[in-house]
Each structure stands twice: as structure tokens, then as C-alpha cells.
Amino acid sequence: MSFSISNLACARGGIPVLEGVSFTLEAGQTLLLRGPNGIGKTTLLRTIAGLQPAAHGSITPGADQIAYAAHADGLKATLTVKENLRFWADVFGCDDIEPALVAFNLTELRTRLAHNLSAGQKRRLGLARLLVTGRPIWALDEPTVSLDQESVGLFATAVAAHCRAGGITLIATHIDLGIEAEALDLTQFRADRQSEDHFDEAFL
Ligand SMILES: Nc1ncnc2c1ncn2[C@@H]1O[C@H](COP(=O)(O)OP(=O)(O)OP(=O)(O)O)[C@@H](O)[C@H]1O
């Protein structure tokens, strides 16, 4: 298993954001995506997850191998913790949700409605979902927002286990997660946004 991006360009709201993004990750690797606010970390992850098309270039393998965790937790508010995980496990064909409950310290909260969880507990449940997808590539957008130190540790442990099992993890984050990984600053891939001005002028 490897994950490869070649000469990728992506846009947001019709405006070019990144261009010329190329890298390859091998099984077991984690890559931290860095760069200032607005540089395009979320845009890149959304493109990798298949939520928006690439403007140019290729991503291999495709979105059916990606588990994406966005800024929002994406929980079903009226289902319990256990029911939320069971829902996603059924979608992805996973039999056993217990390892996911244990990994993110959710066992005692299993019967609580997602609506009634604290922000950090919601985030833990959102991340536990990754474990029932069975997908080899995790694309995570600021995954530790709202997490306390102990929960950041649970997250780091889950990432390490995923990578030991041959998985690949991409993490967009501004903070130090205590995870040993290479970092890629997306600033070097900032798109030349002059092109949109030329476009406008041509039609005025
Ligand atoms: N829905 C949208 N429509 C138009 N432009 C958008 C939209 N969402 C984001 N953008 C713009 O796209 C660019 C890239 O945003 P993106 O969210 O990918 O950056 P980011 O690196 O993840 O930022 P941050 O570190 O603040 O989370 C920014 O200039 C942003 O203002």
C-alpha cells in the first residue's frame, strides 16, 4: 500500500488554492500538513477525500480507500455513542465496535446520546469512527481540537496502531501532537492567484 499525489492543483469557491502538490507515502507513514491559516490544508484533504474534484493532477488510490475526519464531528445527535458507532460500522461492514469504544475511552459513555456529550467526548466519538471504517488511509483535519492531554494521547496511540498495521495517516494541524512524523508545509504550493485576475480582465 502506498498513497501518491502527483502534480495536484485544487481550488475553493472557484479560486485556485494549491498547485503542483506531489508526494508519496508508504505503508506505515504519517504526514503532518502544515502552513498558515487559509493556505489550503482543508481544501487538500477535501480533495483527497473526494468531496471536491481536483483541478489538475492525480491521487492514488482514490476516495474509496480514504477515511476522512473533518472539522465537524459528523455525529448523529439523537443516537447514543454505541448506536453512532454501530451505524458507521454497518456502513463500512465492520462487525465489532468494542475496540473503537475502548481505544477512545468511550465504554462508560456507550448509552449516552451524542447530543449530550461534551465537546471533547464528541471529538473522541468522531475519531473512534475511523477505527470502524477499515480504510487504510486516514485524512484528518485538526483532529485534536477540544481534546484534553490524555485524549490527545489516545489519539496518538490510535494513529501509531493504524500505521503499525500498514495504514497511512495525513493530519492537518497547527499544534504539536507528540507524533513522530514528517511534516509538509503547503506554503510552497500556494497557487498563483494572479491568474484569476487575468481571467476577469479578459471579460471586462
Ligand atoms: N466555501 C468556500 N468558498 C470560497 N472560498 C473558500 C471556502 N472555504 C474556504 N475558502 C478559502 O479557501 C482558502 C483555503 O482554505 P482552507 O480552509 O483550505 O485553508 P486551511 O489551510 O485549512 O486554513 P486553516 O488553517 O485556517 O484551517 C482560503 O483562502 C479560504 O478563505
The ligand as an SDF file (V2000), in Angstrom:
LIG
                    3D

 31 33  0  0  0  0  0  0  0  0999 V2000
  -16.5700   27.6960    0.8320 N   0  0  0  0  0  0  0  0  0  0  0  0
  -15.5690   28.4710    0.3900 C   0  0  0  0  0  0  0  0  0  0  0  0
  -15.7330   29.2800   -0.6750 N   0  0  0  0  0  0  0  0  0  0  0  0
  -14.7320   30.0520   -1.1290 C   0  0  0  0  0  0  0  0  0  0  0  0
  -13.5130   30.0710   -0.5750 N   0  0  0  0  0  0  0  0  0  0  0  0
  -13.3010   29.2920    0.4980 C   0  0  0  0  0  0  0  0  0  0  0  0
  -14.3110   28.4550    1.0340 C   0  0  0  0  0  0  0  0  0  0  0  0
  -13.7950   27.8010    2.0990 N   0  0  0  0  0  0  0  0  0  0  0  0
  -12.5250   28.2200    2.2040 C   0  0  0  0  0  0  0  0  0  0  0  0
  -12.2190   29.1150    1.2570 N   0  0  0  0  0  0  0  0  0  0  0  0
  -10.9190   29.7750    1.0360 C   0  0  0  0  0  0  0  0  0  0  0  0
  -10.0220   28.7900    0.5300 O   0  0  0  0  0  0  0  0  0  0  0  0
   -8.7000   29.0390    1.0100 C   0  0  0  0  0  0  0  0  0  0  0  0
   -8.1570   27.7660    1.6340 C   0  0  0  0  0  0  0  0  0  0  0  0
   -8.9090   27.4760    2.8110 O   0  0  0  0  0  0  0  0  0  0  0  0
   -8.6410   26.1870    3.6860 P   0  0  0  0  0  0  0  0  0  0  0  0
   -9.7840   26.0520    4.6370 O   0  0  0  0  0  0  0  0  0  0  0  0
   -8.3350   25.0440    2.8050 O   0  0  0  0  0  0  0  0  0  0  0  0
   -7.2990   26.6010    4.4720 O   0  0  0  0  0  0  0  0  0  0  0  0
   -6.5860   25.9230    5.7240 P   0  0  0  0  0  0  0  0  0  0  0  0
   -5.1240   25.8530    5.3950 O   0  0  0  0  0  0  0  0  0  0  0  0
   -7.2460   24.6540    6.0760 O   0  0  0  0  0  0  0  0  0  0  0  0
   -6.8280   27.0170    6.8410 O   0  0  0  0  0  0  0  0  0  0  0  0
   -6.9040   26.9400    8.4440 P   0  0  0  0  0  0  0  0  0  0  0  0
   -5.5090   26.7270    8.9450 O   0  0  0  0  0  0  0  0  0  0  0  0
   -7.4290   28.3110    8.8060 O   0  0  0  0  0  0  0  0  0  0  0  0
   -7.8770   25.8530    8.8130 O   0  0  0  0  0  0  0  0  0  0  0  0
   -8.8120   30.2100    1.9810 C   0  0  0  0  0  0  0  0  0  0  0  0
   -8.4050   31.3790    1.3020 O   0  0  0  0  0  0  0  0  0  0  0  0
  -10.2910   30.2710    2.3090 C   0  0  0  0  0  0  0  0  0  0  0  0
  -10.6990   31.6110    2.6090 O   0  0  0  0  0  0  0  0  0  0  0  0
  1  2  1  0
  2  3  1  0
  2  7  2  0
  3  4  2  0
  4  5  1  0
  5  6  2  0
  6  7  1  0
  6 10  1  0
  7  8  1  0
  8  9  2  0
  9 10  1  0
 10 11  1  0
 11 12  1  0
 11 30  1  0
 12 13  1  0
 13 14  1  0
 13 28  1  0
 14 15  1  0
 15 16  1  0
 16 17  2  0
 16 18  1  0
 16 19  1  0
 19 20  1  0
 20 21  2  0
 20 22  1  0
 20 23  1  0
 23 24  1  0
 24 25  2  0
 24 26  1  0
 24 27  1  0
 28 29  1  0
 28 30  1  0
 30 31  1  0
M  END
$$$$
